[in-house]
Amino acid sequence: MGHVLVSPLNWGLGHATRDIPIIRELLSHGHEVTIATSGNALALLKKEFPECDFILFKDYPVPYSSTRFFLPKFTAFLPVLIAALAREKKKLDNILEENKYDLIISDNRMGIYSKKVPSYFITHQLRFSLPVYLWPAEMATLPINALFHTKYTGVIVPDTAPNGSNLSGKLCRSNVNATIKRTYYAGIFTSTRKVNVSEDLDFLTIISGPEPQRTKLEEIVLKQVQKLPGDKVVLLGNPQKEAERWLDGHTRVCAFVPTDEKVELMNRAKFVISRSGYTTMMELAELGKKHGLFTPTPGQTEQEYLSKYYKKNGWFLSRSQYSIKFPEDVEEAMKYRGFPDVPKTDENIKKLYREVLAHHLS
């Protein structure tokens, strides 16, 4: 059986959680899987897959600001990013000298690829979303991304092909042939599954994303969440801590819960409050949830675009974290209809394995 190296980015837990069904599928076929990541992603995946081997593989620094002004900091960050990518590639080369792999799967880590080993890049962003006044720069990201894509055997997009109602909107569209010919639209995949439980939890709030904005959202939510009626659970998204407390008789706050418990909570929730990170969006689509409120990470242009795209389509309401007002926003959000139905994870992952990954794993 084949040996696969899976390396998710650790900018929030989204990349790690969406890779869980891929890792499960690989293990179910008897393949050996080594996971290379760091931080919260490493902690989470160690709990999920104790049978796998792990390599501590640190990320490049996160270019997010403690303020809402992201672009200036990101521009200044580019030289740091380029240097970090070079170090990442060098470390991978050293790992490949010591161990044999039949396949490499990189989830948004642009330095994880090899000319000697079939390498796939997972991303829902074939292009970036920038403010309107930076439209020329946004278009310039298409050939820049394509240059990175040429390093890979293929690019796996966790969404359906662009059709006007796909979850990632324009983000998964490219007009550059080098990208187009490598792209495989896999459909959504998420570790979250629909289970047979009653929707008896009034509100589930999921705090996620990179620091320092994760902590800022936590502070904002905890000041207001008790204003919401009914039973509430707040997940802080910090697997390196194990703590639970009650703010009152109807409001439970958990630093971290195992994946199975999170899945149960999401299934039970009548209303979900979260970032508009793409992994969470796939989870809600998987479960067919119709009621929620999103708050994009300030300055994270992808989440800001998705929030506007969903609102324009009448799917979900979004609010800046700086203007959240419970319960008024919840009342407004109930007027939206949720995502359209899409093919689900089990079908999509089996097809991905059969049509793409299995060809490299005899």
Order of alpha helices (4+ residues) and beta strands (2+ residues): beta-alpha-beta-alpha-beta-alpha-beta-beta-alpha-beta-alpha-beta-beta-alpha-beta-beta-beta-alpha-beta-alpha-beta-alpha-beta-alpha-alpha
